[in-house]
């Protein structure tokens, strides 16, 4: 019997060791490497989008393009991401996110290298068509790698969801902030084609490291199979989609016109504008770090509502806007505008991350599985889609309003948008309160690490119970053998003596 018990313990230990290898998250070193390589690739993808801004309009003019055609080429990237992001998030049940991310990196890298070759095209029509097509392909690759890469980090990095979203959003902002500077430097010193070959080649060079470092997270297929439209039609989640879209409309409508406004209002030099954009990008980055570490997710809906309400007067004070300009005697003040835009940039990261936290809770409330690649894929696809839609709408609306009414009215429009968002979300919270669902939305949820540990413990218990059950069954089946193997003849012999 001692041998049998030792065999049983060995079986259980072997089961536990196998369970540890397949269920436990990767070691800390590998987690940090996974985060570093994924965030670096996302950063490069955003740099590739924004490196065009300093020099491509001049290149387009030399090739015979109109400014409107150049604007279409710029907008094609974000519009394609808007369409592709939700599709990529829905594909996780057909294609593993690690494989999907690798495909996205490959497409984005090759598209970047190909864009550098368009300079060899002499025909204006062919140049426009090739640039437009390649930008669309690059948008597809960027959407795939951003959605799948973010979902992998949410599932396997061991960090809380707000921290992961802060990492990704910081890579977004820093990439867009430094992209134009990188583009201007490389274009001046290496040229058009070599610059895109270097950037695209860097992404392709990082692909093997990504495949080695990032684990393939195995997950059971969810029992809930709903499409993206069903996910979007959940009222609260649709509000978060509108929140991401309205935030990006506000940011892009301001950043695309603010340099021109400052030049005509305060005669600001290009160098001073560059310093101010750097300052605002630093404020946005620090805001992301702050919200990831100090915001209590339990009260995320209330904080989100407060920030939307705060944005209404802040946007009116920025320039200031015509409805309140009489308070300033019709004058404009550069320090006021710089400080207010910096404060807005600080809180922009709050809006992105808090909308994600609220949308994730609403998904759990509506039956979507917790700590699931399926849920993360739908949500990151929705977030990327909303942000890209805002990036497409913002510059267009800002240009129209500026042409007909002046840039001051653009901030008034943004203030009105946030007023509507605050009213809609406040009404939604009141509805949840009177339907006794608000407490569920405010309930604390475990971090991905805790969920992984619980899943691991429950699976261990199931495996141990199964091993014990199998061993007990074998013991019952072998009971006759144990009875016959008793040393009866020897005992009888000793009795006779």
C-alpha positions, 0 to 999 in steps of 0.5 A: 500500500505504501507503493500505491500511495507513492504512485498516486502522489507521483501521478498528482505531482506530475499532473500539477507540474503539467498544469503549471506549465500550461496554465500559469502566466509566463515569468516576469522577465518574459512578461516585461519583454512581451510588453516592451516589444509589443509597445515598441511595435505599436509606437513604430506603427503610429510613427509611420502614420505621422512621419508624412506630415512635414514633407509629403504635402510638398512631395505631392505638389511636385507630383501634381497632386491637389491639397484635397488629394493629399488630405484624402491620402492622409485620411485613408489610413485612419478610415481603413483602421476604422473599418478594419478594427472591429473586424479584427477584434471579431476574428479571434475565434477563427485566428489566434491574436498572436498570429493575427498580430504577426500578420498585421506587423508583416502587412504594415512593414511591407506597406511602409517599404512599398510607400517609399517606392511610390516616389519613382512613379511619374504619372500624377494619377498613378502616384495618387492611386498607388499612395492611396492604395498603400495607405489603405493596406497600411491601415489594415495592418495597423488595425490588426496589430493594434487590436490583437497586440492590445488584447494579448497584453490585456490577457497575458501581461499580468497587469491591470486593464487600465495600466495596459490601455495606458501603455498603448495610449501612451505609445499612440500619443508619443508616436504621433508626437515624435513621428513628424520630427523623425520624418523631417530628420530622416527625409532631410538626411537619408531621403524619401525611399530609404526613410520608409525602408528603414521604418518598415524594415525595423518592424519586420526585423522585430517580428521574430523577436515578437514571435519568440517572446509573446506566448500563445495564450490558449483559451476555450472557445466562449459559449457566447457567440455575438457579433460586433453589431450586437456588442455595439448595440448595448446602450452603455457600450455605444455611449463609450464608442461615442465617447472615444469618437467625440474625444478624438474629434476634439483633439484632431480638430484642435491640433490641425488648426491651432498652429495657424491660429497662433500664428495669426493671433500671436505671431508665434514662430515655428520653433515655439509651436514645436516646443508647445506641441512637445509640452502638450504631448508630455502632459498627455503622457503624464496624464496616462501614467497618473490615471493608470496608477491613481484612479480607483476603477470602482468609481470610474463612471463617476470620474468619467462624468465629472471630466466630461462636465469639466471639459465644457467650460475649459474648452470655452476658455481656451481661446476664448470662445465667442460666447464668453469673449466679452468677459475678456474684452474681446482680447486673446491671451497666449498663456491662457490658451497654452495652459488650458490646452495643456490641461485638456491634454492631461485629461484626454488620457483619462477619457480614453482609459476610463471609457475602456474601464466602463465599457469592460464592466458593461460587457461583463454585466451583459454576459460577456466572459471576464478576462477573455480574449474574445471580450478584449478583442471586441472591446479593443476593436471598438475603441480603435474604431471609435478613435479612428472615426474621430480622427477622420471626422475631426479635421474635416469638420474643423476645416469647414467651421474655420473657413466659414466662422473662424477657429474660435467656433471649433472649440465652441462646437467641441464644448457642445459635444461634451455637453451632450456626452455628459447629459447622455451618460448622466441619464444612463447612470440614473437609469442604472440606478433606478433599475438597480444595476448601478451597484453591479457597475460599481462592483470591484473586479479582480485584475487579470493576474488574480483571475489567472490565479483563480483559473489555475487553482480551480483547474488544479483542483479539478485535475487532482479530483480526477486523478483521485477518482481514477485511482479509486476506481482502479483500487475498486477494480483490483480488490479481488487481487489484493484479497488473493495475495494475502499470505494465508498459507504462511499464517496457517503453517505458523498456527500448526506449529 
